[in-house]
């Protein structure tokens, strides 16, 4: 199981951010378990969230040619698909 990630400048372990090995294992198992369902139902999830995604883009006044930083705030749908 992956117990570290790469930041912009260096590799950081989950232990460094205060997670003990037992917590790391629980978190990683939970993500790995749910990830297969997100992948399996990707198309359905995109359709379910499409109206909300479109409304958020409209409300934010995001237009073609603009750069947007999306910080993990959704179902994983790519904003690019709405440009």
C-alpha positions in Angstrom: 0.0 0.0 0.0 1.1 3.5 -0.7 2.1 5.2 2.5 3.6 8.4 1.1 3.0 11.0 -1.5 5.1 13.5 -3.4 4.8 17.2 -2.7 6.3 19.8 -4.9 9.7 19.6 -3.3 9.9 16.2 -1.5 8.4 12.9 -0.6 6.2 13.0 2.5 5.1 10.0 4.5 1.7 9.7 6.1 3.5 9.1 9.4 5.1 12.6 9.0 1.6 14.2 8.9 0.7 12.5 12.1 -1.0 9.3 11.0 0.1 6.1 12.9 0.4 3.0 10.8 -3.0 1.6 11.9 -4.7 4.8 10.8 -2.8 4.8 7.5 -4.0 1.2 6.8 -7.6 2.0 7.6 -7.6 5.2 5.4 -5.9 3.5 2.5 -8.2 0.5 2.6 -11.2 2.7 2.7 -10.0 4.7 -0.4 -9.1 1.6 -2.3 -12.5 0.0 -1.5 -14.5 3.1 -2.6 -12.3 3.9 -5.6 -13.5 0.8 -7.5 -17.1 1.9 -7.2 -16.3 5.5 -8.3 -14.6 4.0 -11.3 -17.4 1.5 -12.1 -20.1 4.2 -11.9 -18.1 7.1 -13.4 -20.6 7.7 -16.2 -23.6 7.6 -13.9 -22.0 9.9 -11.4 -21.1 12.4 -14.1 -24.8 12.4 -15.3 -26.1 12.8 -11.7 -23.7 15.7 -11.0 -24.0 17.4 -14.4 -26.7 19.9 -13.5 -24.8 20.9 -10.3 -21.5 21.2 -12.2 -23.1 23.3 -14.9 -24.7 25.6 -12.3 -21.4 26.0 -10.4 -19.5 26.9 -13.6 -22.2 29.4 -14.5 -22.3 31.0 -11.1 -18.5 31.2 -11.0 -18.6 32.8 -14.5 -15.9 30.5 -15.8 -15.3 31.1 -19.5 -13.3 29.4 -22.2 -9.6 30.3 -22.0 -9.6 30.9 -18.3 -7.4 28.8 -15.9 -9.1 27.3 -12.9 -7.6 25.6 -9.9 -10.0 22.9 -8.6 -8.9 21.6 -5.3 -10.6 18.2 -4.9 -14.0 19.7 -4.6 -16.3 17.2 -6.4 -17.0 13.9 -7.9 -13.8 13.8 -10.0 -15.5 15.1 -13.2 -13.1 17.1 -15.3 -14.0 20.8 -15.6 -12.4 20.7 -19.0 -15.3 18.8 -20.3 -17.6 21.8 -19.7 -15.5 24.4 -21.5 
